[in-house]
Amino acid sequence: MLEADVVNLSRLQFALTALYHFLFVPLTLGLVWILAIMESVYVMTGREVWRRMVQFWGVLFGINFAMGVATGITMEFQFGMNWAYYAHYVGDVFGTPLAIEGLMAFFLEGTLVGLFFLGWQRLSRIKHLLVTWFLALGTNLSALWILIANGWMQNPVGSAFNADTMRMETTSFAAVMFNPVAQSKFVHTVSAGYVLGSMFVLSISAWYLLRGRNVDFAKRSMTVAASFGLAAALSVVVLGDESGYAVSENQKMKMAAIEAMWETEPAPASFTVFGIPDVEHRTTHFGVHIPWVMGLIGTRSLDQPIPGIAQLVDETKGKIGNGIQAYDAMLALRQDKHDAGARSILAEHDKDLGYALLLKKYVDDPRKATPEDIQKAADSTIPNVPVLFWSFRIMVACGFYFIFLFALSFWLASKRRIDSKRWYLKMALWSLPLPWVAAELGWIVAEYGRQPWAIEGILPTALGVSSVTAGQVWTSLGGFVLFYTALAVIDATLMVKFARKGPDGLGIWPAAEPDVAAHPAKA
């Protein structure tokens, strides 16, 4: 039997640190490409105004990047602190992309960030531009590797259980790299980062225009943000559809929970726009449905059903039964590694071994589980349906709002009227938090929706924790809360301070703006 407090506290600690870290990552991913675009215009036109824009937004990028690195380090330490058995059991697979990501983040990105800030007077314009573009590429490669690691947690391909070492080991690194879940998560996540970076620039620039400050700087910045943001917002919706298909193929319970689909519907399944999921009675009240949509998203067909929660629970009970056979064979091999019969049984059922491990929450020896224990274990594979249902819908609503806002911004910019509507500028300003809301909800759908698995179908979350006490986890959790609260205060103070100062207050933007005055029609 497992100590629930340690498991829940360890999950809470990782969730808080991950959610906090993810405040900085998408802004870094998006803002760096805007810097690259602005500097490209500077190099192509030779106009000093664009260099100053890169330098100002680069200051805010640098603050955010430093915070992202500081919060990312603590996340990786937690695998040893709170999730030691997880690190032992799957470290051979999970550790490789994580190590490459560390090299990308701390060596490649760190070097390029230094060159970006210190190279303005030491590098030629072309060389500095290359540094900026390589920095943009490096940040995205860093995200790629961490999402390859995360994608393997969602869909553990390219690996197998080794009966001799009693651990998961890599069988095909190429399969891990090109995992369809990882690739769909990568393009969807970085596109969401591009939206967030664009909104960051758009909203702060709108604040300047509302106050009549740095008008030409803000109008140029909003034009870039509107163009890049519109392309990114459209990409998020398209790539999100692909991500949904990957979930439907590889994480059927998560898909059913997102839709609050308690029973299997006839194909093609409808999409529930609104409803109130009732977990106790396993039904959804006041449902508003769009016919066929979910079937098209989840199966790319009109004749394939999407299994409901009840059907998946029944299938899980069968997998638990197979897993018990694999567990028994595994214990036999511990006693005698030359037991050919046990090795054959394990090879036949090893893919379901993780389902037997779900029983560890209810009984010490899964072989002694009762039908009631098996039913509890099968029911435990149902995630928190209301949380997933509403998180997904709020995220999607935000996505369509971003398309509207950036399309409106692009139209106003193309008409050179982006500063003419105060209601629009206020809307752009107050939209600033929404991409963060959407990004955090996306993380909740992806990670909370995977529960009760640390590795889908392989390792239950409850078995991955370290041999620590609840008091020790409370201590580390309290330390992280204090540390991250201090970082939050520092980050907010610096961001607000430099944003309020603006390019003119930092001495980056000349008061007279002679370059603009001489060429008012040029942007």
C-alpha distance (Angstrom), angle and dihedral (degrees) to the residues before:
residue distance angle dihedral
M1 . . .
L2 3.83 . .
E3 3.80 131.7 .
A4 3.81 101.9 -114.0
D5 3.81 95.5 -164.0
V6 3.81 93.3 59.1
V7 3.80 92.0 47.7
N8 3.81 94.8 47.5
L9 3.79 94.1 43.9
S10 3.80 91.7 48.5
R11 3.79 89.7 49.7
L12 3.81 91.1 48.0
Q13 3.79 91.8 50.5
F14 3.78 93.6 49.8
A15 3.81 91.7 44.4
L16 3.81 93.0 51.9
T17 3.80 94.1 46.8
A18 3.82 92.5 44.6
L19 3.80 93.8 48.3
Y20 3.79 90.3 48.2
H21 3.81 93.3 47.0
F22 3.79 89.5 49.6
L23 3.80 90.1 60.9
F24 3.80 88.2 73.3
V25 3.81 104.9 33.5
P26 3.83 100.2 68.2
L27 3.81 92.4 45.5
T28 3.81 89.8 53.3
L29 3.82 90.6 48.6
G30 3.78 93.5 51.2
L31 3.79 104.0 34.5
V32 3.80 94.6 52.4
W33 3.81 91.7 60.3
I34 3.80 90.6 50.6
L35 3.81 88.1 53.0
A36 3.81 89.2 51.1
I37 3.81 91.7 50.4
M38 3.81 93.2 48.0
E39 3.80 93.1 47.4
S40 3.80 90.6 48.2
V41 3.80 88.7 57.1
Y42 3.81 89.2 49.1
V43 3.81 92.9 52.1
M44 3.82 93.2 45.0
T45 3.81 95.9 46.5
G46 3.80 102.0 27.5
R47 3.80 89.6 -138.9
E48 3.80 112.4 149.9
V49 3.79 92.2 -147.5
W50 3.81 91.1 74.0
R51 3.79 93.3 50.2
R52 3.81 89.6 55.0
M53 3.78 90.1 50.7
V54 3.80 90.2 53.9
Q55 3.80 91.0 49.0
F56 3.80 94.7 50.8
W57 3.79 97.5 46.1
G58 3.80 86.8 41.6
V59 3.81 89.8 62.9
L60 3.80 91.1 57.5
F61 3.79 89.9 43.5
G62 3.80 90.3 53.9
I63 3.81 93.3 52.3
N64 3.79 91.1 49.3
F65 3.81 93.3 45.3
A66 3.80 92.6 52.9
M67 3.79 91.3 51.5
G68 3.79 91.6 48.0
V69 3.80 91.8 53.9
A70 3.81 93.2 46.6
T71 3.80 93.3 51.1
G72 3.81 93.7 41.7
I73 3.80 93.8 58.7
T74 3.79 93.2 58.9
M75 3.79 91.5 51.1
E76 3.80 92.8 59.5
F77 3.81 92.3 47.6
Q78 3.79 89.0 58.8
F79 3.79 91.7 69.9
G80 3.78 87.7 69.1
M81 3.80 97.0 34.7
N82 3.79 102.8 46.5
W83 3.80 106.4 6.1
A84 3.79 104.6 45.1
Y85 3.80 96.9 140.5
Y86 3.80 89.7 48.8
A87 3.81 88.8 53.9
H88 3.82 90.8 47.6
Y89 3.80 96.5 45.8
V90 3.82 100.0 44.8
G91 3.81 103.1 13.4
D92 3.82 93.2 109.6
V93 3.80 89.5 62.6
F94 3.79 104.1 27.9
G95 3.80 95.8 41.0
T96 3.82 97.6 63.4
P97 3.83 99.9 62.9
L98 3.81 89.1 37.1
A99 3.82 90.7 55.5
I100 3.80 92.1 47.6
E101 3.80 89.1 49.8
G102 3.79 88.9 52.6
L103 3.78 90.8 53.2
M104 3.80 90.4 48.8
A105 3.80 94.3 47.9
F106 3.79 101.3 41.3
F107 3.78 103.9 31.0
L108 3.79 109.6 24.8
E109 3.80 98.4 33.5
G110 3.80 93.4 37.8
T111 3.79 91.6 54.2
L112 3.78 93.6 45.8
V113 3.81 93.3 47.4
G114 3.80 89.1 53.8
L115 3.80 91.3 50.3
F116 3.81 90.7 46.8
F117 3.80 94.3 56.4
L118 3.80 100.0 33.5
G119 3.78 99.4 35.8
W120 3.80 102.4 71.2
Q121 3.81 92.5 95.7
R122 3.81 96.6 28.3
L123 3.81 103.5 48.5
S124 3.77 132.2 56.1
R125 3.78 118.1 -110.3
I126 3.80 92.6 -102.9
K127 3.81 92.9 48.0
H128 3.79 92.6 48.4
L129 3.80 90.0 48.5
L130 3.81 89.4 52.9
V131 3.81 89.1 51.1
T132 3.81 90.3 53.5
W133 3.79 93.6 48.2
F134 3.81 91.9 46.4
L135 3.81 88.2 49.3
A136 3.81 89.4 53.9
L137 3.78 90.5 48.0
G138 3.82 92.1 45.9
T139 3.79 94.4 52.8
N140 3.79 90.1 51.7
L141 3.81 92.6 47.2
S142 3.78 88.1 52.3
A143 3.79 89.1 53.6
L144 3.80 90.0 46.8
W145 3.80 93.6 58.7
I146 3.77 96.0 45.7
L147 3.80 89.2 49.1
I148 3.80 90.7 49.0
A149 3.81 86.7 56.3
N150 3.81 91.4 45.7
G151 3.79 92.3 43.7
W152 3.80 89.4 56.4
M153 3.81 88.6 55.1
Q154 3.81 87.9 55.7
N155 3.82 96.2 42.0
P156 3.84 112.3 14.7
V157 3.81 101.1 -155.6
G158 3.80 125.9 155.9
S159 3.80 93.6 37.1
A160 3.80 141.1 88.3
F161 3.80 140.6 -172.0
N162 3.81 112.1 -96.6
A163 3.79 109.8 -144.9
D164 3.81 91.4 -160.5
T165 3.80 97.6 54.1
M166 3.83 95.3 26.9
R167 3.81 89.6 -133.6
M168 3.78 139.8 104.2
E169 3.81 112.4 -98.5
T170 3.79 135.4 -174.5
T171 3.79 116.4 -98.6
S172 3.81 97.6 171.3
F173 3.79 121.9 15.3
A174 3.81 89.0 -172.8
A175 3.82 89.4 59.7
V176 3.81 89.7 50.6
M177 3.83 90.8 49.5
F178 3.79 96.0 47.0
N179 3.77 96.0 39.2
P180 3.84 103.9 149.4
V181 3.81 91.5 -136.6
A182 3.81 91.5 52.8
Q183 3.80 93.4 47.7
S184 3.80 94.1 48.2
K185 3.81 90.7 46.1
F186 3.80 90.9 50.2
V187 3.80 97.7 53.2
H188 3.80 92.1 41.7
T189 3.83 93.5 48.1
V190 3.79 97.1 46.5
S191 3.81 90.8 46.3
A192 3.80 88.7 53.8
G193 3.81 87.3 51.3
Y194 3.81 90.1 53.2
V195 3.82 89.1 53.3
L196 3.80 90.8 50.1
G197 3.81 93.5 48.6
S198 3.79 90.6 48.8
M199 3.79 92.5 49.3
F200 3.81 90.1 49.0
V201 3.80 91.6 56.6
L202 3.81 93.4 39.8
S203 3.81 94.9 50.9
I204 3.80 97.8 45.4
S205 3.80 90.5 45.9
A206 3.81 89.4 50.9
W207 3.81 88.3 53.7
Y208 3.80 89.9 55.8
L209 3.79 92.2 49.1
L210 3.81 92.3 49.5
R211 3.81 87.4 57.2
G212 3.78 96.0 40.4
R213 3.81 92.7 -117.4
N214 3.80 128.2 137.5
V215 3.79 88.8 -5.1
D216 3.80 99.6 172.9
F217 3.79 92.1 41.2
A218 3.81 90.8 51.2
K219 3.81 94.7 46.0
R220 3.79 92.2 52.3
S221 3.78 91.5 45.8
M222 3.80 92.0 49.8
T223 3.80 91.3 49.6
V224 3.80 91.4 55.4
A225 3.81 92.0 43.4
A226 3.81 92.6 48.3
S227 3.81 93.6 51.2
F228 3.80 96.4 43.4
G229 3.81 92.3 39.6
L230 3.80 94.4 52.5
A231 3.80 92.1 51.7
A232 3.81 90.3 46.2
A233 3.81 94.9 47.1
L234 3.80 91.4 51.7
S235 3.80 89.5 47.7
V236 3.80 92.2 52.0
V237 3.80 91.6 57.7
V238 3.81 94.4 45.7
L239 3.81 94.3 43.8
G240 3.79 90.8 42.1
D241 3.79 87.5 59.9
E242 3.81 89.0 54.8
S243 3.80 90.1 48.1
G244 3.79 89.1 52.1
Y245 3.78 90.4 53.3
A246 3.82 90.5 51.2
V247 3.81 90.1 51.5
S248 3.80 91.4 49.4
E249 3.80 90.7 51.6
N250 3.80 98.4 44.9
Q251 3.83 109.1 19.6
K252 3.76 105.5 37.7
M253 3.81 95.6 164.5
K254 3.80 91.2 54.5
M255 3.81 90.4 51.2
A256 3.80 92.1 48.6
A257 3.82 90.5 49.5
I258 3.81 92.6 48.7
E259 3.80 88.3 54.5
A260 3.84 94.8 38.0
M261 3.80 84.1 -129.0
W262 3.80 101.1 167.6
E263 3.80 95.5 172.1
T264 3.79 131.1 31.5
E265 3.81 109.9 -95.6
P266 3.81 125.0 -146.6
A267 3.79 111.5 -97.4
P268 2.96 128.9 -60.8
A269 3.81 96.0 41.8
S270 3.78 120.1 -144.6
F271 3.80 126.1 -124.9
T272 3.80 116.6 -117.6
V273 3.80 107.7 -135.9
F274 3.80 93.9 179.6
G275 3.76 136.6 5.6
I276 3.78 144.5 128.5
P277 3.82 110.9 -114.7
D278 3.81 114.1 -141.4
V279 3.80 108.2 -157.6
E280 3.80 95.6 -175.8
H281 3.79 95.0 55.7
R282 3.81 94.8 27.7
T283 3.76 96.0 -127.9
T284 3.81 138.0 109.2
H285 3.80 117.3 -124.4
F286 3.82 124.9 -147.4
G287 3.79 92.5 7.7
V288 3.80 118.2 -174.6
H289 3.81 110.4 -161.1
I290 3.80 137.5 -167.8
P291 3.82 108.5 -152.4
W292 3.82 121.0 -121.3
V293 3.81 96.9 -1.6
M294 3.81 98.4 107.1
G295 3.78 91.2 45.5
L296 3.80 90.8 54.2
I297 3.81 93.1 46.2
G298 3.79 96.8 42.8
T299 3.81 102.4 37.8
R300 3.83 106.6 13.6
S301 3.79 86.5 -130.8
L302 3.79 143.9 83.3
D303 3.80 97.8 -133.5
Q304 3.82 105.8 48.5
P305 3.82 117.4 90.4
I306 3.80 124.1 -139.8
P307 3.82 108.2 -130.4
G308 3.78 116.7 -118.4
I309 3.79 127.9 -133.5
A310 3.82 94.9 -98.0
Q311 3.80 92.8 53.5
L312 3.81 92.1 46.8
V313 3.81 91.8 50.6
D314 3.80 89.7 53.3
E315 3.80 90.3 49.7
T316 3.80 89.6 49.4
K317 3.80 91.6 56.7
G318 3.80 88.6 57.7
K319 3.80 90.8 49.5
I320 3.81 90.1 50.3
G321 3.79 89.0 55.2
N322 3.81 90.8 51.9
G323 3.78 89.6 44.9
I324 3.81 91.8 55.3
Q325 3.81 88.8 57.5
A326 3.80 89.8 50.2
Y327 3.82 90.7 47.9
D328 3.79 91.8 51.8
A329 3.80 90.6 49.3
M330 3.81 90.8 48.2
L331 3.82 91.2 54.9
A332 3.80 89.8 48.0
L333 3.80 90.0 53.7
R334 3.77 90.3 51.3
Q335 3.76 87.4 60.7
D336 3.79 96.1 40.9
K337 3.80 120.0 12.7
H338 3.80 89.6 -169.3
D339 3.81 94.7 61.1
A340 3.81 99.3 123.6
G341 3.81 94.3 -173.3
A342 3.80 93.4 54.1
R343 3.80 90.9 45.5
S344 3.79 90.3 52.9
I345 3.82 92.8 49.8
L346 3.80 91.1 47.7
A347 3.79 91.9 49.7
E348 3.80 89.5 52.2
H349 3.81 96.4 49.2
D350 3.82 105.7 22.0
K351 3.80 92.3 109.9
D352 3.81 87.8 66.2
L353 3.82 96.9 43.6
G354 3.80 91.0 103.4
Y355 3.79 91.3 59.5
A356 3.81 90.3 60.2
L357 3.80 88.1 51.9
L358 3.82 88.8 61.3
L359 3.80 86.3 71.9
K360 3.82 90.6 64.3
K361 3.78 87.4 82.8
Y362 3.79 90.3 63.2
V363 3.81 106.3 26.6
D364 3.81 134.2 21.8
D365 3.81 94.5 -133.3
P366 3.84 114.3 39.7
R367 3.81 89.3 -156.8
K368 3.80 88.6 67.6
A369 3.80 94.8 51.5
T370 3.80 117.7 133.1
P371 3.82 123.7 -140.0
E372 3.81 86.7 -101.1
D373 3.81 90.4 55.5
I374 3.79 90.8 49.2
Q375 3.81 90.6 50.1
K376 3.81 90.8 50.5
A377 3.79 91.4 49.1
A378 3.82 91.5 49.0
D379 3.82 91.5 48.2
S380 3.81 89.9 49.8
T381 3.81 89.2 67.5
I382 3.82 89.2 70.6
P383 3.84 107.5 97.1
N384 3.80 123.2 -144.6
V385 3.79 97.1 -69.0
P386 3.85 100.3 -166.4
V387 3.83 92.1 49.8
L388 3.81 92.9 50.3
F389 3.80 93.6 40.9
W390 3.79 95.1 54.5
S391 3.81 97.4 34.2
F392 3.78 90.2 56.7
R393 3.80 94.4 47.4
I394 3.79 95.3 47.6
M395 3.81 89.1 48.2
V396 3.81 91.8 51.1
A397 3.82 91.9 46.5
C398 3.80 89.3 53.0
G399 3.80 89.8 50.1
F400 3.79 93.6 56.2
Y401 3.80 90.8 44.4
F402 3.81 89.7 55.2
I403 3.80 90.4 53.8
F404 3.80 89.8 52.6
L405 3.81 94.5 46.6
F406 3.80 95.8 46.2
A407 3.82 91.9 44.1
L408 3.81 89.0 52.6
S409 3.81 90.2 46.4
F410 3.80 91.6 49.6
W411 3.79 91.8 49.7
L412 3.81 92.9 49.1
A413 3.81 91.1 46.6
S414 3.81 91.9 50.3
K415 3.82 88.7 52.3
R416 3.84 90.6 45.9
R417 3.81 89.2 -122.0
I418 3.78 99.7 111.0
D419 3.82 91.2 120.2
S420 3.81 96.6 42.6
K421 3.81 101.3 82.2
R422 3.80 116.5 63.9
W423 3.80 91.8 -172.1
Y424 3.80 88.7 57.6
L425 3.80 92.7 48.2
K426 3.80 90.3 50.6
M427 3.79 90.5 48.9
A428 3.81 90.6 50.6
L429 3.80 91.4 48.6
W430 3.80 96.3 48.7
S431 3.79 91.4 46.2
L432 3.81 90.5 68.3
P433 3.86 97.0 100.3
L434 3.80 95.7 46.4
P435 3.84 99.2 82.3
W436 3.81 89.2 52.9
V437 3.81 89.6 50.1
A438 3.82 90.5 50.9
A439 3.82 93.0 45.6
E440 3.80 94.0 50.2
L441 3.80 91.6 46.5
G442 3.79 89.0 50.8
W443 3.80 89.2 54.1
I444 3.82 90.1 49.9
V445 3.81 91.6 51.3
A446 3.82 91.9 48.5
E447 3.81 99.4 43.5
Y448 3.79 106.0 25.2
G449 3.78 88.3 44.4
R450 3.81 89.9 59.4
Q451 3.80 93.1 61.8
P452 3.00 135.3 150.2
W453 3.81 84.1 34.3
A454 3.78 129.1 79.0
I455 3.81 86.2 -176.6
E456 3.79 111.5 21.6
G457 3.80 109.0 -105.1
I458 3.82 92.2 -13.2
L459 3.80 112.9 69.2
P460 3.81 126.3 16.0
T461 3.79 113.5 -135.0
A462 3.80 91.4 -122.8
L463 3.83 91.2 62.8
G464 3.79 95.9 50.5
V465 3.80 98.2 70.3
S466 3.79 126.9 108.4
S467 3.80 124.2 -109.7
V468 3.79 93.9 -96.8
T469 3.77 134.7 128.0
A470 3.78 127.2 -111.4
G471 3.81 88.8 -113.6
Q472 3.79 91.6 56.8
V473 3.79 91.7 50.3
W474 3.81 90.6 47.9
T475 3.81 87.9 54.0
S476 3.80 94.6 51.0
L477 3.81 91.3 41.9
G478 3.80 90.7 52.8
G479 3.79 90.2 48.5
F480 3.79 92.0 51.0
V481 3.81 92.0 47.9
L482 3.81 91.3 52.1
F483 3.81 93.3 44.1
Y484 3.79 94.1 46.6
T485 3.79 92.8 44.6
A486 3.80 88.8 55.1
L487 3.81 90.3 48.7
A488 3.81 90.5 48.6
V489 3.81 91.2 53.4
I490 3.81 91.5 47.5
D491 3.80 93.5 46.7
A492 3.82 94.7 46.5
T493 3.79 91.1 46.4
L494 3.80 93.6 50.7
M495 3.80 95.5 42.7
V496 3.80 93.9 48.7
K497 3.79 92.3 42.4
F498 3.80 95.6 53.1
A499 3.80 94.6 37.8
R500 3.82 90.3 52.5
K501 3.78 91.7 47.6
G502 3.77 90.3 51.8
P503 3.77 125.8 -171.6
D504 3.80 91.5 -59.6
G505 3.78 93.0 52.2
L506 3.81 91.5 49.5
G507 3.79 92.0 50.7
I508 3.80 91.9 -114.9
W509 3.82 95.5 111.3
P510 3.83 120.1 53.3
A511 3.77 116.0 -128.0
A512 3.80 94.4 -129.2
E513 3.80 95.5 41.9
P514 3.84 91.5 -152.3
D515 3.80 93.1 -179.6
V516 3.80 91.0 60.6
A517 3.77 95.4 40.6
A518 3.77 91.3 54.2
H519 3.79 93.7 49.7
P520 3.81 107.8 27.2
A521 3.79 93.9 163.1
K522 3.80 95.0 54.8
A523 3.79 122.4 89.1
